Amino acid sequence: MKIERLNESDYKIYYYKSIDNKVLYDEVKDLIKSVQKRLKLKGFYKAIVINKNIGLFIQLKKIEETFYKNTLDLKIEIKDLDVYYKTEDYFVIKGLSNIKYKDGMFYCVVDESFDKILEKVEFGDFIFEI
């Protein structure tokens, strides 16, 4: 699992496990509850989830805190959006057909062909904007 803090209350989480859509809501709730203390989450959060074959991409956005002093409540939305992988090293994503270059970085769409380079994910970052 990789967690990126966007600001004081919002996070992006990449969980290295694909989840069956039938149990997706429960798995997302359990995952967020498991990091609740570490991230000091309290309040009402919107969890936007993108489920790809290489894992879950979650963006947590705090919506309200006033009525949730020491509790956590979630609104989970499942989206079907593109996720991109960004790296400085072309050879990490060499062989994929959807490579783009911009400002010194190489980008590719995370899709079924991305499975071949999963062992190299530490050489870049996942980009997903919601």
Backbone atoms as SQL, in Angstrom:
CREATE TABLE atoms (id INTEGER PRIMARY KEY, chain TEXT, resi INTEGER, resn TEXT, atom TEXT, x REAL, y REAL, z REAL);
INSERT INTO atoms VALUES
  (1, 'A', 1, 'MET', 'N', 0.841, -1.168, 0.000),
  (2, 'A', 1, 'MET', 'CA', 0.000, 0.000, 0.000),
  (3, 'A', 1, 'MET', 'C', 0.890, 1.236, 0.000),
  (4, 'A', 2, 'LYS', 'N', 0.501, 2.207, -0.801),
  (5, 'A', 2, 'LYS', 'CA', 1.213, 3.473, -0.875),
  (6, 'A', 2, 'LYS', 'C', 0.212, 4.585, -0.574),
  (7, 'A', 3, 'ILE', 'N', 0.572, 5.466, 0.357),
  (8, 'A', 3, 'ILE', 'CA', -0.315, 6.564, 0.758),
  (9, 'A', 3, 'ILE', 'C', 0.386, 7.883, 0.478),
  (10, 'A', 4, 'GLU', 'N', -0.329, 8.781, -0.193),
  (11, 'A', 4, 'GLU', 'CA', 0.191, 10.108, -0.499),
  (12, 'A', 4, 'GLU', 'C', -0.726, 11.141, 0.143),
  (13, 'A', 5, 'ARG', 'N', -0.132, 12.001, 0.931),
  (14, 'A', 5, 'ARG', 'CA', -0.908, 13.065, 1.578),
  (15, 'A', 5, 'ARG', 'C', -0.994, 14.255, 0.630),
  (16, 'A', 6, 'LEU', 'N', -2.220, 14.651, 0.281),
  (17, 'A', 6, 'LEU', 'CA', -2.425, 15.765, -0.642),
  (18, 'A', 6, 'LEU', 'C', -2.436, 17.102, 0.084),
  (19, 'A', 7, 'ASN', 'N', -3.048, 17.122, 1.239),
  (20, 'A', 7, 'ASN', 'CA', -3.068, 18.300, 2.106),
  (21, 'A', 7, 'ASN', 'C', -3.368, 17.810, 3.516),
  (22, 'A', 8, 'GLU', 'N', -3.759, 18.681, 4.405),
  (23, 'A', 8, 'GLU', 'CA', -3.947, 18.310, 5.807),
  (24, 'A', 8, 'GLU', 'C', -5.004, 17.227, 6.020),
  (25, 'A', 9, 'SER', 'N', -5.971, 17.112, 5.124),
  (26, 'A', 9, 'SER', 'CA', -7.053, 16.159, 5.362),
  (27, 'A', 9, 'SER', 'C', -7.343, 15.204, 4.202),
  (28, 'A', 10, 'ASP', 'N', -6.719, 15.394, 3.050),
  (29, 'A', 10, 'ASP', 'CA', -7.013, 14.567, 1.873),
  (30, 'A', 10, 'ASP', 'C', -5.826, 13.668, 1.524),
  (31, 'A', 11, 'TYR', 'N', -6.154, 12.468, 1.016),
  (32, 'A', 11, 'TYR', 'CA', -5.123, 11.470, 0.722),
  (33, 'A', 11, 'TYR', 'C', -5.423, 10.745, -0.580),
  (34, 'A', 12, 'LYS', 'N', -4.362, 10.205, -1.171),
  (35, 'A', 12, 'LYS', 'CA', -4.480, 9.249, -2.265),
  (36, 'A', 12, 'LYS', 'C', -3.858, 7.952, -1.770),
  (37, 'A', 13, 'ILE', 'N', -4.554, 6.867, -2.017),
  (38, 'A', 13, 'ILE', 'CA', -4.085, 5.556, -1.566),
  (39, 'A', 13, 'ILE', 'C', -4.055, 4.622, -2.766),
  (40, 'A', 14, 'TYR', 'N', -2.926, 3.935, -2.916),
  (41, 'A', 14, 'TYR', 'CA', -2.841, 2.870, -3.902),
  (42, 'A', 14, 'TYR', 'C', -2.660, 1.569, -3.136),
  (43, 'A', 15, 'TYR', 'N', -3.570, 0.637, -3.319),
  (44, 'A', 15, 'TYR', 'CA', -3.547, -0.649, -2.635),
  (45, 'A', 15, 'TYR', 'C', -3.248, -1.720, -3.673),
  (46, 'A', 16, 'TYR', 'N', -2.155, -2.440, -3.491),
  (47, 'A', 16, 'TYR', 'CA', -1.641, -3.382, -4.482),
  (48, 'A', 16, 'TYR', 'C', -2.434, -4.679, -4.531),
  (49, 'A', 17, 'LYS', 'N', -3.723, -4.594, -4.625),
  (50, 'A', 17, 'LYS', 'CA', -4.547, -5.804, -4.681),
  (51, 'A', 17, 'LYS', 'C', -5.833, -5.481, -5.425),
  (52, 'A', 18, 'SER', 'N', -6.130, -6.254, -6.423),
  (53, 'A', 18, 'SER', 'CA', -7.381, -6.078, -7.149),
  (54, 'A', 18, 'SER', 'C', -8.507, -6.733, -6.352),
  (55, 'A', 19, 'ILE', 'N', -9.641, -6.108, -6.326),
  (56, 'A', 19, 'ILE', 'CA', -10.777, -6.579, -5.531),
  (57, 'A', 19, 'ILE', 'C', -11.941, -6.895, -6.460),
  (58, 'A', 20, 'ASP', 'N', -12.629, -7.979, -6.177),
  (59, 'A', 20, 'ASP', 'CA', -13.823, -8.348, -6.927),
  (60, 'A', 20, 'ASP', 'C', -14.903, -7.290, -6.678),
  (61, 'A', 21, 'ASN', 'N', -15.560, -6.852, -7.727),
  (62, 'A', 21, 'ASN', 'CA', -16.577, -5.797, -7.607),
  (63, 'A', 21, 'ASN', 'C', -17.720, -6.166, -6.670),
  (64, 'A', 22, 'LYS', 'N', -17.975, -7.448, -6.456),
  (65, 'A', 22, 'LYS', 'CA', -19.071, -7.869, -5.573),
  (66, 'A', 22, 'LYS', 'C', -18.819, -7.487, -4.122),
  (67, 'A', 23, 'VAL', 'N', -17.558, -7.432, -3.712),
  (68, 'A', 23, 'VAL', 'CA', -17.215, -7.116, -2.317),
  (69, 'A', 23, 'VAL', 'C', -16.426, -5.815, -2.201),
  (70, 'A', 24, 'LEU', 'N', -16.450, -5.014, -3.249),
  (71, 'A', 24, 'LEU', 'CA', -15.619, -3.817, -3.302),
  (72, 'A', 24, 'LEU', 'C', -15.932, -2.821, -2.188),
  (73, 'A', 25, 'TYR', 'N', -17.196, -2.531, -1.945),
  (74, 'A', 25, 'TYR', 'CA', -17.557, -1.556, -0.908),
  (75, 'A', 25, 'TYR', 'C', -17.044, -1.982, 0.457),
  (76, 'A', 26, 'ASP', 'N', -17.257, -3.238, 0.814),
  (77, 'A', 26, 'ASP', 'CA', -16.811, -3.729, 2.117),
  (78, 'A', 26, 'ASP', 'C', -15.292, -3.710, 2.239),
  (79, 'A', 27, 'GLU', 'N', -14.599, -4.096, 1.177),
  (80, 'A', 27, 'GLU', 'CA', -13.132, -4.103, 1.201),
  (81, 'A', 27, 'GLU', 'C', -12.575, -2.680, 1.331),
  (82, 'A', 28, 'VAL', 'N', -13.181, -1.726, 0.646),
  (83, 'A', 28, 'VAL', 'CA', -12.726, -0.336, 0.734),
  (84, 'A', 28, 'VAL', 'C', -12.948, 0.187, 2.154),
  (85, 'A', 29, 'LYS', 'N', -14.109, -0.088, 2.731),
  (86, 'A', 29, 'LYS', 'CA', -14.374, 0.334, 4.116),
  (87, 'A', 29, 'LYS', 'C', -13.338, -0.252, 5.061),
  (88, 'A', 30, 'ASP', 'N', -13.079, -1.550, 4.945),
  (89, 'A', 30, 'ASP', 'CA', -12.105, -2.207, 5.820),
  (90, 'A', 30, 'ASP', 'C', -10.706, -1.632, 5.635),
  (91, 'A', 31, 'LEU', 'N', -10.333, -1.357, 4.410),
  (92, 'A', 31, 'LEU', 'CA', -9.016, -0.800, 4.123),
  (93, 'A', 31, 'LEU', 'C', -8.864, 0.580, 4.760),
  (94, 'A', 32, 'ILE', 'N', -9.858, 1.426, 4.595),
  (95, 'A', 32, 'ILE', 'CA', -9.779, 2.781, 5.156),
  (96, 'A', 32, 'ILE', 'C', -9.812, 2.733, 6.677),
  (97, 'A', 33, 'LYS', 'N', -10.619, 1.867, 7.248),
  (98, 'A', 33, 'LYS', 'CA', -10.653, 1.717, 8.715),
  (99, 'A', 33, 'LYS', 'C', -9.299, 1.234, 9.238),
  (100, 'A', 34, 'SER', 'N', -8.581, 0.420, 8.450),
  (101, 'A', 34, 'SER', 'CA', -7.285, -0.092, 8.898),
  (102, 'A', 34, 'SER', 'C', -6.209, 0.997, 8.965),
  (103, 'A', 35, 'VAL', 'N', -6.368, 2.075, 8.214),
  (104, 'A', 35, 'VAL', 'CA', -5.394, 3.178, 8.248),
  (105, 'A', 35, 'VAL', 'C', -5.941, 4.406, 8.972),
  (106, 'A', 36, 'GLN', 'N', -7.114, 4.287, 9.549),
  (107, 'A', 36, 'GLN', 'CA', -7.773, 5.425, 10.189),
  (108, 'A', 36, 'GLN', 'C', -6.916, 6.038, 11.299),
  (109, 'A', 37, 'LYS', 'N', -6.392, 5.229, 12.194),
  (110, 'A', 37, 'LYS', 'CA', -5.596, 5.765, 13.305),
  (111, 'A', 37, 'LYS', 'C', -4.279, 6.349, 12.822),
  (112, 'A', 38, 'ARG', 'N', -3.632, 5.661, 11.897),
  (113, 'A', 38, 'ARG', 'CA', -2.339, 6.124, 11.400),
  (114, 'A', 38, 'ARG', 'C', -2.465, 7.474, 10.710),
  (115, 'A', 39, 'LEU', 'N', -3.543, 7.673, 9.952),
  (116, 'A', 39, 'LEU', 'CA', -3.744, 8.929, 9.233),
  (117, 'A', 39, 'LEU', 'C', -4.554, 9.951, 10.033),
  (118, 'A', 40, 'LYS', 'N', -5.017, 9.529, 11.207),
  (119, 'A', 40, 'LYS', 'CA', -5.826, 10.394, 12.080),
  (120, 'A', 40, 'LYS', 'C', -7.070, 10.894, 11.348),
  (121, 'A', 41, 'LEU', 'N', -7.778, 9.952, 10.723),
  (122, 'A', 41, 'LEU', 'CA', -8.991, 10.292, 9.980),
  (123, 'A', 41, 'LEU', 'C', -10.165, 10.406, 10.931),
  (124, 'A', 42, 'LYS', 'N', -10.843, 11.524, 10.881),
  (125, 'A', 42, 'LYS', 'CA', -12.107, 11.688, 11.584),
  (126, 'A', 42, 'LYS', 'C', -12.925, 12.708, 10.809),
  (127, 'A', 43, 'GLY', 'N', -14.204, 12.433, 10.708),
  (128, 'A', 43, 'GLY', 'CA', -15.072, 13.298, 9.929),
  (129, 'A', 43, 'GLY', 'C', -15.804, 12.505, 8.868),
  (130, 'A', 44, 'PHE', 'N', -16.401, 13.231, 7.957),
  (131, 'A', 44, 'PHE', 'CA', -17.133, 12.628, 6.846),
  (132, 'A', 44, 'PHE', 'C', -16.282, 12.770, 5.597),
  (133, 'A', 45, 'TYR', 'N', -15.908, 11.643, 5.009),
  (134, 'A', 45, 'TYR', 'CA', -15.040, 11.619, 3.839),
  (135, 'A', 45, 'TYR', 'C', -15.762, 11.037, 2.636),
  (136, 'A', 46, 'LYS', 'N', -15.419, 11.566, 1.490),
  (137, 'A', 46, 'LYS', 'CA', -15.843, 10.985, 0.216),
  (138, 'A', 46, 'LYS', 'C', -14.662, 10.161, -0.282),
  (139, 'A', 47, 'ALA', 'N', -14.892, 8.870, -0.496),
  (140, 'A', 47, 'ALA', 'CA', -13.861, 7.974, -1.002),
  (141, 'A', 47, 'ALA', 'C', -14.195, 7.652, -2.456),
  (142, 'A', 48, 'ILE', 'N', -13.389, 8.168, -3.368),
  (143, 'A', 48, 'ILE', 'CA', -13.591, 7.897, -4.783),
  (144, 'A', 48, 'ILE', 'C', -12.638, 6.769, -5.156),
  (145, 'A', 49, 'VAL', 'N', -13.198, 5.689, -5.696),
  (146, 'A', 49, 'VAL', 'CA', -12.443, 4.460, -5.900),
  (147, 'A', 49, 'VAL', 'C', -12.395, 4.104, -7.381),
  (148, 'A', 50, 'ILE', 'N', -11.197, 3.780, -7.849),
  (149, 'A', 50, 'ILE', 'CA', -10.997, 3.246, -9.188),
  (150, 'A', 50, 'ILE', 'C', -10.414, 1.847, -9.006),
  (151, 'A', 51, 'ASN', 'N', -11.114, 0.841, -9.480),
  (152, 'A', 51, 'ASN', 'CA', -10.689, -0.545, -9.318),
  (153, 'A', 51, 'ASN', 'C', -10.113, -1.045, -10.640),
  (154, 'A', 52, 'LYS', 'N', -8.800, -1.257, -10.670),
  (155, 'A', 52, 'LYS', 'CA', -8.121, -1.773, -11.859),
  (156, 'A', 52, 'LYS', 'C', -7.596, -3.173, -11.553),
  (157, 'A', 53, 'ASN', 'N', -7.186, -3.876, -12.580),
  (158, 'A', 53, 'ASN', 'CA', -6.692, -5.229, -12.363),
  (159, 'A', 53, 'ASN', 'C', -5.379, -5.267, -11.583),
  (160, 'A', 54, 'ILE', 'N', -4.670, -4.155, -11.460),
  (161, 'A', 54, 'ILE', 'CA', -3.435, -4.131, -10.677),
  (162, 'A', 54, 'ILE', 'C', -3.640, -3.588, -9.267),
  (163, 'A', 55, 'GLY', 'N', -4.840, -3.154, -8.923),
  (164, 'A', 55, 'GLY', 'CA', -5.093, -2.673, -7.576),
  (165, 'A', 55, 'GLY', 'C', -6.147, -1.591, -7.504),
  (166, 'A', 56, 'LEU', 'N', -6.319, -1.102, -6.279),
  (167, 'A', 56, 'LEU', 'CA', -7.299, -0.048, -5.993),
  (168, 'A', 56, 'LEU', 'C', -6.615, 1.302, -5.921),
  (169, 'A', 57, 'PHE', 'N', -7.234, 2.289, -6.522),
  (170, 'A', 57, 'PHE', 'CA', -6.787, 3.668, -6.431),
  (171, 'A', 57, 'PHE', 'C', -7.905, 4.424, -5.719),
  (172, 'A', 58, 'ILE', 'N', -7.579, 5.005, -4.568),
  (173, 'A', 58, 'ILE', 'CA', -8.593, 5.655, -3.735),
  (174, 'A', 58, 'ILE', 'C', -8.159, 7.086, -3.465),
  (175, 'A', 59, 'GLN', 'N', -9.090, 8.014, -3.637),
  (176, 'A', 59, 'GLN', 'CA', -8.844, 9.389, -3.229),
  (177, 'A', 59, 'GLN', 'C', -9.829, 9.717, -2.117),
  (178, 'A', 60, 'LEU', 'N', -9.295, 10.073, -0.959),
  (179, 'A', 60, 'LEU', 'CA', -10.118, 10.465, 0.189),
  (180, 'A', 60, 'LEU', 'C', -10.174, 11.976, 0.268),
  (181, 'A', 61, 'LYS', 'N', -11.386, 12.516, 0.259),
  (182, 'A', 61, 'LYS', 'CA', -11.586, 13.966, 0.362),
  (183, 'A', 61, 'LYS', 'C', -12.492, 14.239, 1.559),
  (184, 'A', 62, 'LYS', 'N', -12.003, 15.040, 2.482),
  (185, 'A', 62, 'LYS', 'CA', -12.815, 15.383, 3.650),
  (186, 'A', 62, 'LYS', 'C', -13.907, 16.354, 3.231),
  (187, 'A', 63, 'ILE', 'N', -15.138, 16.031, 3.644),
  (188, 'A', 63, 'ILE', 'CA', -16.279, 16.871, 3.305),
  (189, 'A', 63, 'ILE', 'C', -16.762, 17.659, 4.521),
  (190, 'A', 64, 'GLU', 'N', -16.803, 17.002, 5.668),
  (191, 'A', 64, 'GLU', 'CA', -17.362, 17.632, 6.873),
  (192, 'A', 64, 'GLU', 'C', -16.660, 17.084, 8.105),
  (193, 'A', 65, 'GLU', 'N', -16.426, 17.941, 9.080),
  (194, 'A', 65, 'GLU', 'CA', -15.836, 17.482, 10.331),
  (195, 'A', 65, 'GLU', 'C', -16.677, 17.881, 11.536),
  (196, 'A', 66, 'THR', 'N', -17.472, 18.897, 11.422),
  (197, 'A', 66, 'THR', 'CA', -18.189, 19.478, 12.539),
  (198, 'A', 66, 'THR', 'C', -18.996, 18.463, 13.339),
  (199, 'A', 67, 'PHE', 'N', -19.765, 17.632, 12.672),
  (200, 'A', 67, 'PHE', 'CA', -20.645, 16.698, 13.363),
  (201, 'A', 67, 'PHE', 'C', -19.984, 15.348, 13.642),
  (202, 'A', 68, 'TYR', 'N', -18.713, 15.201, 13.330),
  (203, 'A', 68, 'TYR', 'CA', -18.017, 13.925, 13.456),
  (204, 'A', 68, 'TYR', 'C', -16.748, 14.122, 14.288),
  (205, 'A', 69, 'LYS', 'N', -16.908, 14.386, 15.582),
  (206, 'A', 69, 'LYS', 'CA', -15.755, 14.729, 16.417),
  (207, 'A', 69, 'LYS', 'C', -14.694, 13.636, 16.462),
  (208, 'A', 70, 'ASN', 'N', -15.084, 12.411, 16.789),
  (209, 'A', 70, 'ASN', 'CA', -14.112, 11.323, 16.908),
  (210, 'A', 70, 'ASN', 'C', -14.514, 10.104, 16.094),
  (211, 'A', 71, 'THR', 'N', -15.326, 10.298, 15.074),
  (212, 'A', 71, 'THR', 'CA', -15.789, 9.168, 14.278),
  (213, 'A', 71, 'THR', 'C', -15.423, 9.380, 12.807),
  (214, 'A', 72, 'LEU', 'N', -15.578, 8.309, 12.062),
  (215, 'A', 72, 'LEU', 'CA', -15.300, 8.349, 10.629),
  (216, 'A', 72, 'LEU', 'C', -16.510, 7.807, 9.896),
  (217, 'A', 73, 'ASP', 'N', -16.982, 8.553, 8.921),
  (218, 'A', 73, 'ASP', 'CA', -18.079, 8.106, 8.070),
  (219, 'A', 73, 'ASP', 'C', -17.630, 8.279, 6.623),
  (220, 'A', 74, 'LEU', 'N', -18.057, 7.349, 5.781),
  (221, 'A', 74, 'LEU', 'CA', -17.590, 7.342, 4.403),
  (222, 'A', 74, 'LEU', 'C', -18.727, 7.339, 3.405),
  (223, 'A', 75, 'LYS', 'N', -18.541, 8.067, 2.338),
  (224, 'A', 75, 'LYS', 'CA', -19.388, 7.955, 1.155),
  (225, 'A', 75, 'LYS', 'C', -18.476, 7.416, 0.068),
  (226, 'A', 76, 'ILE', 'N', -18.756, 6.206, -0.404),
  (227, 'A', 76, 'ILE', 'CA', -17.887, 5.548, -1.373),
  (228, 'A', 76, 'ILE', 'C', -18.510, 5.630, -2.761),
  (229, 'A', 77, 'GLU', 'N', -17.726, 6.142, -3.697),
  (230, 'A', 77, 'GLU', 'CA', -18.155, 6.221, -5.101),
  (231, 'A', 77, 'GLU', 'C', -17.173, 5.425, -5.947),
  (232, 'A', 78, 'ILE', 'N', -17.697, 4.555, -6.784),
  (233, 'A', 78, 'ILE', 'CA', -16.877, 3.768, -7.693),
  (234, 'A', 78, 'ILE', 'C', -16.877, 4.471, -9.052),
  (235, 'A', 79, 'LYS', 'N', -15.701, 4.744, -9.581),
  (236, 'A', 79, 'LYS', 'CA', -15.569, 5.428, -10.873),
  (237, 'A', 79, 'LYS', 'C', -14.787, 4.547, -11.839),
  (238, 'A', 80, 'ASP', 'N', -15.049, 4.722, -13.105),
  (239, 'A', 80, 'ASP', 'CA', -14.295, 4.038, -14.149),
  (240, 'A', 80, 'ASP', 'C', -13.506, 5.094, -14.918),
  (241, 'A', 81, 'LEU', 'N', -12.354, 5.462, -14.368),
  (242, 'A', 81, 'LEU', 'CA', -11.516, 6.507, -14.947),
  (243, 'A', 81, 'LEU', 'C', -10.151, 5.937, -15.307),
  (244, 'A', 82, 'ASP', 'N', -9.422, 6.650, -16.150),
  (245, 'A', 82, 'ASP', 'CA', -8.071, 6.231, -16.505),
  (246, 'A', 82, 'ASP', 'C', -7.101, 6.551, -15.379),
  (247, 'A', 83, 'VAL', 'N', -6.127, 5.671, -15.214),
  (248, 'A', 83, 'VAL', 'CA', -5.025, 5.878, -14.291),
  (249, 'A', 83, 'VAL', 'C', -3.764, 5.871, -15.140),
  (250, 'A', 84, 'TYR', 'N', -2.863, 6.801, -14.855),
  (251, 'A', 84, 'TYR', 'CA', -1.624, 6.916, -15.610),
  (252, 'A', 84, 'TYR', 'C', -0.436, 6.573, -14.714),
  (253, 'A', 85, 'TYR', 'N', 0.609, 6.103, -15.338),
  (254, 'A', 85, 'TYR', 'CA', 1.859, 5.827, -14.643),
  (255, 'A', 85, 'TYR', 'C', 2.897, 6.796, -15.189),
  (256, 'A', 86, 'LYS', 'N', 3.623, 7.470, -14.292),
  (257, 'A', 86, 'LYS', 'CA', 4.596, 8.489, -14.671),
  (258, 'A', 86, 'LYS', 'C', 5.985, 8.048, -14.219),
  (259, 'A', 87, 'THR', 'N', 6.952, 8.128, -15.116),
  (260, 'A', 87, 'THR', 'CA', 8.322, 7.752, -14.779),
  (261, 'A', 87, 'THR', 'C', 9.303, 8.580, -15.599),
  (262, 'A', 88, 'GLU', 'N', 10.526, 8.712, -15.077),
  (263, 'A', 88, 'GLU', 'CA', 11.595, 9.380, -15.815),
  (264, 'A', 88, 'GLU', 'C', 12.297, 8.415, -16.753),
  (265, 'A', 89, 'ASP', 'N', 12.189, 7.129, -16.477),
  (266, 'A', 89, 'ASP', 'CA', 12.933, 6.096, -17.185),
  (267, 'A', 89, 'ASP', 'C', 12.070, 5.425, -18.257),
  (268, 'A', 90, 'TYR', 'N', 12.360, 5.719, -19.491),
  (269, 'A', 90, 'TYR', 'CA', 11.596, 5.140, -20.599),
  (270, 'A', 90, 'TYR', 'C', 11.638, 3.618, -20.592),
  (271, 'A', 91, 'PHE', 'N', 12.761, 3.046, -20.197),
  (272, 'A', 91, 'PHE', 'CA', 12.931, 1.594, -20.269),
  (273, 'A', 91, 'PHE', 'C', 12.042, 0.840, -19.287),
  (274, 'A', 92, 'VAL', 'N', 11.495, 1.525, -18.291),
  (275, 'A', 92, 'VAL', 'CA', 10.548, 0.897, -17.367),
  (276, 'A', 92, 'VAL', 'C', 9.250, 0.567, -18.099),
  (277, 'A', 93, 'ILE', 'N', 8.814, 1.455, -18.989),
  (278, 'A', 93, 'ILE', 'CA', 7.537, 1.241, -19.681),
  (279, 'A', 93, 'ILE', 'C', 7.716, 0.897, -21.158),
  (280, 'A', 94, 'LYS', 'N', 8.943, 0.661, -21.560),
  (281, 'A', 94, 'LYS', 'CA', 9.229, 0.280, -22.949),
  (282, 'A', 94, 'LYS', 'C', 8.386, -0.945, -23.315),
  (283, 'A', 95, 'GLY', 'N', 7.816, -0.919, -24.470),
  (284, 'A', 95, 'GLY', 'CA', 7.004, -2.049, -24.926),
  (285, 'A', 95, 'GLY', 'C', 5.514, -1.804, -24.801),
  (286, 'A', 96, 'LEU', 'N', 5.119, -0.808, -24.030),
  (287, 'A', 96, 'LEU', 'CA', 3.700, -0.465, -23.949),
  (288, 'A', 96, 'LEU', 'C', 3.359, 0.463, -25.112),
  (289, 'A', 97, 'SER', 'N', 2.154, 0.370, -25.602),
  (290, 'A', 97, 'SER', 'CA', 1.805, 1.095, -26.824),
  (291, 'A', 97, 'SER', 'C', 1.311, 2.518, -26.593),
  (292, 'A', 98, 'ASN', 'N', 1.004, 2.872, -25.398),
  (293, 'A', 98, 'ASN', 'CA', 0.357, 4.163, -25.153),
  (294, 'A', 98, 'ASN', 'C', 1.272, 5.136, -24.404),
  (295, 'A', 99, 'ILE', 'N', 2.520, 5.226, -24.783),
  (296, 'A', 99, 'ILE', 'CA', 3.499, 6.063, -24.092),
  (297, 'A', 99, 'ILE', 'C', 3.471, 7.487, -24.637),
  (298, 'A', 100, 'LYS', 'N', 3.495, 8.433, -23.724),
  (299, 'A', 100, 'LYS', 'CA', 3.553, 9.852, -24.083),
  (300, 'A', 100, 'LYS', 'C', 4.704, 10.489, -23.300),
  (301, 'A', 101, 'TYR', 'N', 5.263, 11.552, -23.845),
  (302, 'A', 101, 'TYR', 'CA', 6.376, 12.255, -23.215),
  (303, 'A', 101, 'TYR', 'C', 5.992, 13.714, -23.023),
  (304, 'A', 102, 'LYS', 'N', 6.207, 14.228, -21.800),
  (305, 'A', 102, 'LYS', 'CA', 5.912, 15.634, -21.531),
  (306, 'A', 102, 'LYS', 'C', 6.783, 16.115, -20.365),
  (307, 'A', 103, 'ASP', 'N', 7.431, 17.247, -20.543),
  (308, 'A', 103, 'ASP', 'CA', 8.226, 17.894, -19.498),
  (309, 'A', 103, 'ASP', 'C', 9.227, 16.953, -18.827),
  (310, 'A', 104, 'GLY', 'N', 9.899, 16.151, -19.608),
  (311, 'A', 104, 'GLY', 'CA', 10.939, 15.281, -19.079),
  (312, 'A', 104, 'GLY', 'C', 10.440, 14.000, -18.436),
  (313, 'A', 105, 'MET', 'N', 9.158, 13.712, -18.543),
  (314, 'A', 105, 'MET', 'CA', 8.571, 12.515, -17.932),
  (315, 'A', 105, 'MET', 'C', 7.842, 11.702, -18.993),
  (316, 'A', 106, 'PHE', 'N', 7.834, 10.393, -18.802),
  (317, 'A', 106, 'PHE', 'CA', 7.107, 9.480, -19.669),
  (318, 'A', 106, 'PHE', 'C', 5.834, 9.038, -18.954),
  (319, 'A', 107, 'TYR', 'N', 4.732, 8.969, -19.695),
  (320, 'A', 107, 'TYR', 'CA', 3.428, 8.593, -19.148),
  (321, 'A', 107, 'TYR', 'C', 2.851, 7.449, -19.974),
  (322, 'A', 108, 'CYS', 'N', 2.112, 6.572, -19.310),
  (323, 'A', 108, 'CYS', 'CA', 1.358, 5.539, -20.019),
  (324, 'A', 108, 'CYS', 'C', 0.078, 5.254, -19.235),
  (325, 'A', 109, 'VAL', 'N', -0.918, 4.765, -19.942),
  (326, 'A', 109, 'VAL', 'CA', -2.189, 4.409, -19.314),
  (327, 'A', 109, 'VAL', 'C', -2.040, 3.041, -18.664),
  (328, 'A', 110, 'VAL', 'N', -2.567, 2.913, -17.448),
  (329, 'A', 110, 'VAL', 'CA', -2.554, 1.632, -16.748),
  (330, 'A', 110, 'VAL', 'C', -3.718, 0.810, -17.286),
  (331, 'A', 111, 'ASP', 'N', -3.386, -0.277, -17.963),
  (332, 'A', 111, 'ASP', 'CA', -4.401, -1.164, -18.511),
  (333, 'A', 111, 'ASP', 'C', -3.923, -2.603, -18.366),
  (334, 'A', 112, 'GLU', 'N', -4.530, -3.525, -19.096),
  (335, 'A', 112, 'GLU', 'CA', -4.179, -4.938, -18.967),
  (336, 'A', 112, 'GLU', 'C', -2.724, -5.204, -19.334),
  (337, 'A', 113, 'SER', 'N', -2.164, -4.469, -20.291),
  (338, 'A', 113, 'SER', 'CA', -0.777, -4.692, -20.692),
  (339, 'A', 113, 'SER', 'C', 0.207, -4.194, -19.642),
  (340, 'A', 114, 'PHE', 'N', -0.255, -3.417, -18.688),
  (341, 'A', 114, 'PHE', 'CA', 0.607, -2.877, -17.644),
  (342, 'A', 114, 'PHE', 'C', 1.082, -3.968, -16.682),
  (343, 'A', 115, 'ASP', 'N', 0.370, -5.083, -16.593),
  (344, 'A', 115, 'ASP', 'CA', 0.747, -6.173, -15.689),
  (345, 'A', 115, 'ASP', 'C', 2.187, -6.616, -15.866),
  (346, 'A', 116, 'LYS', 'N', 2.717, -6.499, -17.068),
  (347, 'A', 116, 'LYS', 'CA', 4.076, -6.963, -17.354),
  (348, 'A', 116, 'LYS', 'C', 5.141, -6.197, -16.582),
  (349, 'A', 117, 'ILE', 'N', 4.847, -4.969, -16.173),
  (350, 'A', 117, 'ILE', 'CA', 5.867, -4.163, -15.505),
  (351, 'A', 117, 'ILE', 'C', 5.543, -3.890, -14.041),
  (352, 'A', 118, 'LEU', 'N', 4.659, -4.650, -13.450),
  (353, 'A', 118, 'LEU', 'CA', 4.296, -4.420, -12.055),
  (354, 'A', 118, 'LEU', 'C', 5.485, -4.447, -11.107),
  (355, 'A', 119, 'GLU', 'N', 6.465, -5.268, -11.394),
  (356, 'A', 119, 'GLU', 'CA', 7.628, -5.353, -10.504),
  (357, 'A', 119, 'GLU', 'C', 8.486, -4.103, -10.554),
  (358, 'A', 120, 'LYS', 'N', 8.207, -3.180, -11.473),
  (359, 'A', 120, 'LYS', 'CA', 9.003, -1.961, -11.624),
  (360, 'A', 120, 'LYS', 'C', 8.277, -0.711, -11.128),
  (361, 'A', 121, 'VAL', 'N', 7.189, -0.860, -10.426),
  (362, 'A', 121, 'VAL', 'CA', 6.391, 0.316, -10.064),
  (363, 'A', 121, 'VAL', 'C', 7.100, 1.266, -9.115),
  (364, 'A', 122, 'GLU', 'N', 8.145, 0.841, -8.444),
  (365, 'A', 122, 'GLU', 'CA', 8.844, 1.747, -7.535),
  (366, 'A', 122, 'GLU', 'C', 9.636, 2.817, -8.287),
  (367, 'A', 123, 'PHE', 'N', 9.744, 2.702, -9.606),
  (368, 'A', 123, 'PHE', 'CA', 10.492, 3.666, -10.413),
  (369, 'A', 123, 'PHE', 'C', 9.612, 4.804, -10.947),
  (370, 'A', 124, 'GLY', 'N', 8.394, 4.905, -10.453),
  (371, 'A', 124, 'GLY', 'CA', 7.506, 5.963, -10.920),
  (372, 'A', 124, 'GLY', 'C', 6.339, 6.163, -9.984),
  (373, 'A', 125, 'ASP', 'N', 5.367, 6.921, -10.442),
  (374, 'A', 125, 'ASP', 'CA', 4.182, 7.245, -9.642),
  (375, 'A', 125, 'ASP', 'C', 2.920, 7.029, -10.457),
  (376, 'A', 126, 'PHE', 'N', 1.861, 6.698, -9.758),
  (377, 'A', 126, 'PHE', 'CA', 0.550, 6.589, -10.380),
  (378, 'A', 126, 'PHE', 'C', -0.141, 7.935, -10.308),
  (379, 'A', 127, 'ILE', 'N', -0.755, 8.335, -11.399),
  (380, 'A', 127, 'ILE', 'CA', -1.456, 9.617, -11.485),
  (381, 'A', 127, 'ILE', 'C', -2.931, 9.307, -11.746),
  (382, 'A', 128, 'PHE', 'N', -3.780, 9.764, -10.851),
  (383, 'A', 128, 'PHE', 'CA', -5.211, 9.675, -11.081),
  (384, 'A', 128, 'PHE', 'C', -5.856, 10.897, -10.476),
  (385, 'A', 129, 'GLU', 'N', -6.539, 11.629, -11.293),
  (386, 'A', 129, 'GLU', 'CA', -7.200, 12.862, -10.869),
  (387, 'A', 129, 'GLU', 'C', -8.703, 12.671, -10.921),
  (388, 'A', 130, 'ILE', 'N', -9.331, 13.082, -9.877),
  (389, 'A', 130, 'ILE', 'CA', -10.771, 12.883, -9.761),
  (390, 'A', 130, 'ILE', 'C', -11.447, 14.217, -9.526);
